[in-house]
């Protein structure tokens, strides 16, 4: 996998470089600001970029804006965004564009090496990878009258895992239920969210994420 990293913390950036290199990935560039990230992507063709939300000079949303620009210029490049906190608006911005090959993880998740690498693989392959805490907070935005309020507790559990990018088989394993039971819950979720005509795994996950971020 060809990767470009953008992270202003030298310690974390170098740690990611070493981790990904040990996994056999090719690091095309490792930069510390959004401008350098855009220049690196323009010069080379990565499979995926990993970018921090808050970067110099203002440390607000430079990384996120660079990620959205990359999505506009090179939609085939996967984008995995890292953030210290759950920034719901930023997650919604990513979701509201064409969100194939996109992910949003909290930086704490990077410490879970296997989960981080799995998310990176999914994003590079055109899938979705959203931090469970991000998904949880998006789901908790539901209020009285919101279609999400019609979901049962088990359907919410299934939705959480779907939005993280898990397949039905993976959801079943995580929740210790049968795959057929998960399929029934998925159908019920789509009926309640008026998404019953969505087909295909990627479209399903992206439609749910887009709905939650609307």
C-alpha positions as CSV (number, residue, x, y, z in Angstrom):
1,X,0.0,0.0,0.0
2,X,1.3,3.5,-0.9
3,X,0.7,5.9,2.0
4,X,1.2,9.6,2.6
5,X,1.1,10.8,6.3
6,X,0.3,14.3,7.5
7,X,0.7,14.8,11.3
8,X,2.3,17.8,13.0
9,X,3.4,15.7,16.1
10,X,6.9,14.5,15.1
11,X,6.7,11.7,17.6
12,X,3.4,10.3,16.3
13,X,4.4,10.9,12.7
14,X,7.6,9.0,13.0
15,X,5.9,6.2,15.0
16,X,3.4,5.8,12.2
17,X,6.1,5.7,9.6
18,X,7.9,3.0,11.4
19,X,4.7,1.0,12.1
20,X,3.5,1.1,8.5
21,X,7.0,0.4,7.1
22,X,7.2,-2.7,9.3
23,X,3.9,-3.8,7.9
24,X,5.3,-3.6,4.4
25,X,3.6,-0.4,3.3
26,X,5.4,2.2,1.2
27,X,5.6,5.6,2.8
28,X,5.6,8.1,-0.1
29,X,5.9,11.2,2.2
30,X,5.5,12.1,5.9
31,X,4.7,15.8,6.4
32,X,3.8,18.2,9.2
33,X,1.3,20.5,7.6
34,X,-1.7,20.6,5.2
35,X,0.1,22.6,2.5
36,X,2.9,20.0,2.3
37,X,0.2,17.2,2.2
38,X,-1.5,18.7,-0.8
39,X,1.8,19.1,-2.6
40,X,2.8,15.5,-1.9
41,X,-0.5,14.1,-3.1
42,X,-0.2,16.2,-6.3
43,X,3.3,14.9,-7.0
44,X,2.6,11.3,-6.2
45,X,-0.3,8.8,-6.3
46,X,-1.0,7.3,-2.9
47,X,-3.5,4.6,-2.2
48,X,-4.4,6.4,1.0
49,X,-3.5,9.4,3.1
50,X,-3.6,9.6,6.9
51,X,-4.2,13.1,8.1
52,X,-4.6,14.9,11.4
53,X,-7.6,17.3,11.6
54,X,-5.8,20.1,13.4
55,X,-2.5,21.2,11.8
56,X,-0.4,24.3,11.5
57,X,-0.6,27.2,11.3
58,X,-3.9,27.7,13.3
59,X,-4.4,24.2,14.5
60,X,-8.1,24.3,13.8
61,X,-9.3,22.5,10.7
62,X,-6.4,22.7,8.2
63,X,-6.1,19.0,8.0
64,X,-9.8,18.4,7.5
65,X,-10.0,21.0,4.7
66,X,-7.0,19.4,3.0
67,X,-8.7,16.0,3.3
68,X,-11.8,17.4,1.6
69,X,-9.7,19.0,-1.1
70,X,-8.0,15.6,-1.7
71,X,-11.4,14.0,-2.0
72,X,-12.4,16.6,-4.6
73,X,-9.2,16.4,-6.6
74,X,-8.4,12.7,-6.4
75,X,-11.6,10.7,-5.4
76,X,-9.8,7.5,-5.9
77,X,-7.4,8.2,-3.0
78,X,-8.6,6.9,0.4
79,X,-8.6,9.3,3.3
80,X,-8.2,8.3,6.9
81,X,-8.6,11.3,9.3
82,X,-7.2,11.3,12.8
83,X,-8.6,13.5,15.5
84,X,-7.9,14.0,19.2
85,X,-11.6,14.5,19.9
86,X,-15.0,13.7,18.4
87,X,-15.6,16.5,16.0
88,X,-19.1,15.8,14.8
89,X,-19.2,18.5,12.1
90,X,-16.0,17.3,10.6
91,X,-17.3,13.7,10.5
92,X,-20.5,15.0,8.8
93,X,-18.4,16.9,6.3
94,X,-16.6,13.8,5.2
95,X,-19.8,11.8,5.1
96,X,-21.7,14.3,3.1
97,X,-19.2,14.1,0.2
98,X,-18.8,10.9,-1.7
99,X,-17.6,8.9,1.3
100,X,-16.2,5.7,-0.4
101,X,-12.7,5.1,0.9
102,X,-13.0,7.3,4.0
103,X,-12.4,6.9,7.7
104,X,-12.4,8.9,10.9
105,X,-10.6,7.6,13.9
106,X,-9.7,9.0,17.3
107,X,-6.0,9.1,17.9
108,X,-6.4,6.8,20.9
109,X,-7.4,4.2,18.3
110,X,-3.9,4.3,16.8
111,X,-2.6,2.6,20.0
112,X,-4.8,-0.3,19.1
113,X,-2.5,-1.4,16.3
114,X,-4.6,-4.1,14.8
115,X,-7.7,-1.9,14.7
116,X,-5.8,0.9,13.1
117,X,-4.2,-1.3,10.4
118,X,-7.6,-2.9,9.7
119,X,-9.2,0.6,9.3
120,X,-6.4,1.6,7.0
121,X,-6.9,-1.5,4.8
122,X,-10.6,-0.9,4.6
123,X,-10.2,2.7,3.6
124,X,-7.6,2.0,1.0
125,X,-9.9,-0.7,-0.5
126,X,-12.8,1.8,-0.8
127,X,-14.6,0.9,2.3
128,X,-15.5,2.9,5.4
129,X,-13.9,3.0,8.9
130,X,-15.4,5.1,11.6
131,X,-14.3,5.1,15.2
132,X,-16.9,3.5,17.5
133,X,-17.0,6.6,19.7
134,X,-17.7,8.8,16.7
135,X,-20.5,6.5,15.6
136,X,-21.9,6.4,19.2
137,X,-22.1,10.2,19.5
138,X,-23.7,10.5,16.1
139,X,-26.3,7.9,17.0
140,X,-26.9,9.7,20.3
141,X,-27.9,12.8,18.5
142,X,-31.3,11.3,18.0
143,X,-34.2,13.1,19.7
144,X,-38.0,12.8,20.0
145,X,-39.5,12.3,16.6
146,X,-36.2,11.2,15.0
147,X,-36.5,7.9,13.1
148,X,-33.5,6.7,15.1
149,X,-35.6,6.8,18.2
150,X,-37.7,3.9,16.7
151,X,-34.7,1.5,16.8
152,X,-34.6,-1.1,19.4
153,X,-31.5,-1.4,21.6
154,X,-30.3,-4.4,19.6
155,X,-30.9,-2.5,16.3
156,X,-28.8,0.4,17.7
157,X,-26.0,-2.1,18.5
158,X,-26.1,-3.5,15.0
159,X,-26.2,0.1,13.5
160,X,-23.1,1.0,15.6
161,X,-21.2,-1.9,14.1
162,X,-22.5,-1.3,10.6
163,X,-21.4,2.3,10.6
164,X,-17.9,1.3,11.8
165,X,-17.7,-0.7,8.5
166,X,-18.3,-4.3,9.8
167,X,-19.9,-6.9,7.6
168,X,-22.9,-8.9,8.8
169,X,-20.7,-11.8,9.7
170,X,-18.4,-9.5,11.7
171,X,-21.4,-7.9,13.5
172,X,-22.7,-11.4,14.4
173,X,-19.3,-12.3,15.9
174,X,-19.0,-9.1,17.9
175,X,-22.6,-9.4,19.2
176,X,-22.5,-13.2,19.7
177,X,-25.7,-13.7,17.6
178,X,-26.3,-15.6,14.4
179,X,-25.7,-14.0,11.0
180,X,-29.4,-14.5,10.1
181,X,-30.4,-12.6,13.2
182,X,-28.1,-9.7,12.1
183,X,-29.6,-9.7,8.6
184,X,-33.1,-9.4,10.1
185,X,-32.0,-6.5,12.3
186,X,-30.4,-4.8,9.2
187,X,-33.6,-5.1,7.2
188,X,-35.5,-3.6,10.1
189,X,-33.0,-0.7,10.4
190,X,-33.4,0.1,6.8
191,X,-37.1,0.0,6.9
192,X,-37.2,2.4,9.9
193,X,-34.6,4.8,8.4
194,X,-36.3,4.7,5.0
195,X,-33.2,3.1,3.4
196,X,-34.8,-0.2,2.4
197,X,-33.9,0.3,-1.3
198,X,-30.2,0.7,-0.6
199,X,-28.3,-2.3,-1.9
200,X,-24.7,-3.5,-1.5
201,X,-22.5,-3.5,1.6
202,X,-20.6,-0.2,0.9
203,X,-23.8,1.6,-0.1
204,X,-25.5,0.4,3.0
205,X,-22.9,1.6,5.4
206,X,-22.4,4.9,3.6
207,X,-26.2,5.6,3.4
208,X,-26.5,5.0,7.2
209,X,-23.5,7.2,7.9
210,X,-24.8,10.0,5.6
211,X,-28.1,9.8,7.4
212,X,-26.5,10.1,10.8
213,X,-24.4,13.0,9.7
214,X,-27.3,14.9,8.1
